[in-house]
Amino acid sequence: MKKTSMYSLILLNTLAIFTLLGCGNGSSETLTNENDKNKEGIEVVLEKTFHAPDKVLLSKLYDSDNATIINQDEQSSTSSIQEKENDFDQYIKENYGEYFTDYGFEKFFITSGEGYRYSDEADKANYTLVPESIRIVQDEKNEQRYEFDVTVKYTDEKNEEGTRVLNGRVEMDEGKIDSLNINDDEGLLKEMMSNP
C-alpha cells in the first residue's frame, strides 16, 4: 500500500511539474510569436529590397512630377520645401510603411536611400537580383536587434549568373524596423556601380 501511495505521490509531483512547465511555455510562446512577427516583417522588407530592379518604384522615383519643389519667397531670402505627397511617397508608404517606425522609414528611404539603392544600381547596370534565401537571427543579449544574411542570385548584363551573401543588422522598436543597415554585400553594389 505504501508503494502505491509513493508512486501516486511521484506521479502527482511529476504532473504538477509538467503543468508548471507548460504554463511557463505559454508565456514565452507570446514572446516567440512576437519575435516571429518581427522576423516576418524584416523578411518582407529584405525580399522587396533585394528583388531588383523594382521598375515601378524606379519609374515613380524618376518621374519629374514627383520631384520635390522648393519655393523661393521673393520678399525674403528663405526658401521652403513644398509639402506634397507624390506617387513615389505613396508607393513606398503603401509597400513598406507598415514595417517601419517613422524614423526608420525616413532613414531607409529618404536620408540614406538604402531602400531603393540596389534597385537603382541594378537597373543602371542591367542586372537582375533575386533573393534565394534569407536567414534572420535575434541577438541573444538584445531582443530588439536582429542580424540577417540574404543570399542573392544575380544575372549580369552578359547574362552570367552568380550569388552573393549580403548581411546586416536590424533594430526594432515596438514591432517595427527602426534601423536597417546593410553591412557587407561582398562587393555587389560596387560591381554594379562600376558597370557602364
C-alpha positions as CSV (number, residue, x, y, z in Angstrom):
1,M,0.0,0.0,0.0
2,K,2.8,2.4,0.8
3,K,4.4,1.6,-2.5
4,T,1.2,2.6,-4.3
5,S,0.9,5.8,-2.3
6,M,4.5,6.7,-3.0
7,Y,4.1,6.1,-6.8
8,S,0.9,8.2,-6.7
9,L,2.8,11.0,-5.0
10,I,5.6,10.8,-7.5
11,L,3.1,10.8,-10.4
12,L,1.2,13.8,-8.9
13,N,4.5,15.7,-8.5
14,T,5.6,14.9,-12.0
15,L,2.2,16.1,-13.4
16,A,2.5,19.3,-11.3
17,I,6.0,20.0,-12.7
18,F,4.8,19.4,-16.3
19,T,1.8,21.6,-15.7
20,L,4.0,24.4,-14.4
21,L,6.4,24.0,-17.3
22,G,3.5,24.1,-19.6
23,C,2.3,27.4,-18.1
24,G,5.8,28.8,-18.5
25,N,5.9,27.8,-22.1
26,G,2.6,29.6,-22.7
27,S,4.1,32.9,-21.6
28,S,7.3,32.5,-23.6
29,E,5.2,31.5,-26.6
30,T,3.9,35.1,-26.8
31,L,7.4,36.3,-26.9
32,T,8.2,33.8,-29.6
33,N,5.2,34.8,-31.6
34,E,6.2,38.5,-31.4
35,N,9.7,37.6,-32.5
36,D,8.3,35.6,-35.4
37,K,6.2,38.6,-36.4
38,N,9.3,40.8,-36.2
39,K,11.2,38.3,-38.4
40,E,8.3,38.1,-40.9
41,G,8.3,41.9,-41.3
42,I,12.1,42.0,-41.7
43,E,11.9,39.2,-44.3
44,V,9.3,41.0,-46.3
45,V,11.4,44.2,-46.4
46,L,14.6,42.3,-47.4
47,E,12.7,40.3,-50.1
48,K,11.3,43.5,-51.6
49,T,14.6,45.4,-51.3
50,F,16.8,42.8,-53.0
51,H,14.3,41.7,-55.6
52,A,15.6,44.2,-58.1
53,P,15.2,46.3,-60.1
54,D,11.7,47.3,-59.0
55,K,10.7,49.0,-62.2
56,V,7.5,50.5,-60.6
57,L,9.5,52.1,-57.8
58,L,12.1,53.5,-60.1
59,S,9.5,54.9,-62.6
60,K,7.9,56.8,-59.7
61,L,11.3,57.9,-58.3
62,Y,12.5,59.4,-61.6
63,D,9.1,60.8,-62.7
64,S,9.6,64.6,-62.8
65,D,6.1,65.1,-61.5
66,N,7.4,63.5,-58.2
67,A,10.3,65.9,-57.8
68,T,10.4,67.9,-54.6
69,I,9.5,71.5,-55.3
70,I,11.4,74.3,-53.5
71,N,9.5,77.6,-53.3
72,Q,11.6,80.7,-53.1
73,D,9.8,83.6,-51.4
74,E,10.6,86.7,-53.5
75,Q,10.2,89.0,-50.5
76,S,12.6,87.2,-48.2
77,S,15.7,85.1,-48.6
78,T,14.1,82.0,-47.2
79,S,13.0,79.0,-49.2
80,S,10.7,76.2,-48.2
81,I,10.1,72.7,-49.5
82,Q,6.6,72.3,-50.7
83,E,4.8,69.6,-48.6
84,K,3.1,67.5,-51.2
85,E,2.9,63.7,-51.2
86,N,3.6,62.4,-54.6
87,D,3.3,59.0,-56.3
88,F,6.8,57.8,-55.1
89,D,6.0,58.7,-51.5
90,Q,2.6,56.9,-51.7
91,Y,4.2,53.8,-53.3
92,I,6.9,53.4,-50.7
93,K,4.5,54.1,-47.8
94,E,2.0,51.5,-49.2
95,N,4.7,48.9,-49.8
96,Y,7.0,49.4,-46.8
97,G,5.4,51.9,-44.4
98,E,3.7,49.3,-42.1
99,Y,7.1,47.7,-41.3
100,F,8.9,50.8,-40.2
101,T,8.8,53.4,-37.5
102,D,8.7,56.9,-38.8
103,Y,12.4,57.4,-38.1
104,G,13.4,54.0,-39.7
105,F,11.3,54.8,-42.8
106,E,12.9,58.3,-43.2
107,K,16.4,56.9,-42.8
108,F,15.9,53.9,-45.1
109,F,14.3,55.8,-48.0
110,I,15.0,59.5,-47.6
111,T,18.2,60.0,-45.7
112,S,20.3,57.1,-46.9
113,G,18.4,55.9,-50.0
114,E,19.2,52.3,-48.9
115,G,15.6,51.3,-49.7
116,Y,16.0,51.8,-53.4
117,R,19.8,51.8,-54.0
118,Y,20.1,48.2,-55.1
119,S,17.1,48.6,-57.4
120,D,18.5,51.7,-58.9
121,E,22.0,50.4,-59.5
122,A,20.8,47.0,-60.8
123,D,18.6,48.9,-63.3
124,K,21.5,51.1,-64.5
125,A,24.0,48.1,-64.7
126,N,21.4,45.9,-66.4
127,Y,21.5,43.3,-63.5
128,T,18.6,41.3,-62.1
129,L,18.7,40.4,-58.4
130,V,16.6,37.7,-56.8
131,P,16.8,36.7,-53.1
132,E,17.3,32.9,-52.8
133,S,17.3,32.6,-49.1
134,I,17.0,34.8,-46.0
135,R,18.3,34.0,-42.6
136,I,17.3,36.2,-39.6
137,V,18.7,35.6,-36.1
138,Q,17.7,37.5,-33.0
139,D,20.6,38.9,-30.8
140,E,20.9,36.9,-27.6
141,K,21.6,40.0,-25.5
142,N,19.3,42.5,-27.1
143,E,15.9,41.1,-28.2
144,Q,15.2,44.2,-30.3
145,R,18.3,43.5,-32.5
146,Y,18.5,41.1,-35.4
147,E,21.3,40.0,-37.7
148,F,20.5,38.9,-41.3
149,D,22.1,37.1,-44.2
150,V,20.5,37.3,-47.6
151,T,21.8,35.0,-50.4
152,V,21.1,36.9,-53.6
153,K,21.3,35.3,-57.0
154,Y,22.1,37.8,-59.8
155,T,22.3,37.9,-63.5
156,D,24.6,40.5,-65.0
157,E,24.5,42.4,-68.3
158,K,26.3,39.5,-70.1
159,N,23.6,37.0,-68.8
160,E,26.2,35.5,-66.5
161,E,24.9,34.3,-63.1
162,G,26.4,34.4,-59.7
163,T,25.4,34.7,-56.0
164,R,26.4,37.0,-53.2
165,V,25.7,36.9,-49.5
166,L,24.6,40.2,-48.1
167,N,24.5,40.8,-44.3
168,G,23.4,43.4,-41.9
169,R,21.6,44.4,-38.8
170,V,18.1,45.5,-37.9
171,E,17.0,47.4,-34.8
172,M,13.3,47.0,-33.9
173,D,11.1,49.4,-31.9
174,E,7.7,48.2,-30.7
175,G,7.4,45.7,-33.5
176,K,8.6,47.9,-36.3
177,I,12.0,48.4,-38.0
178,D,13.8,51.4,-36.5
179,S,17.0,50.9,-38.4
180,L,18.1,48.5,-41.2
181,N,21.7,48.6,-42.2
182,I,23.5,46.5,-44.9
183,N,27.0,46.0,-43.6
184,D,28.5,43.8,-46.3
185,D,27.4,42.8,-49.8
186,E,30.6,41.1,-51.0
187,G,31.1,43.9,-53.4
188,L,27.8,43.6,-55.3
189,L,26.8,47.2,-55.2
190,K,30.3,48.4,-56.1
191,E,30.4,46.0,-59.0
192,M,27.0,47.3,-60.3
193,M,28.1,50.9,-59.9
194,S,31.3,50.3,-61.8
195,N,29.5,48.7,-64.7
196,P,28.9,51.3,-67.5
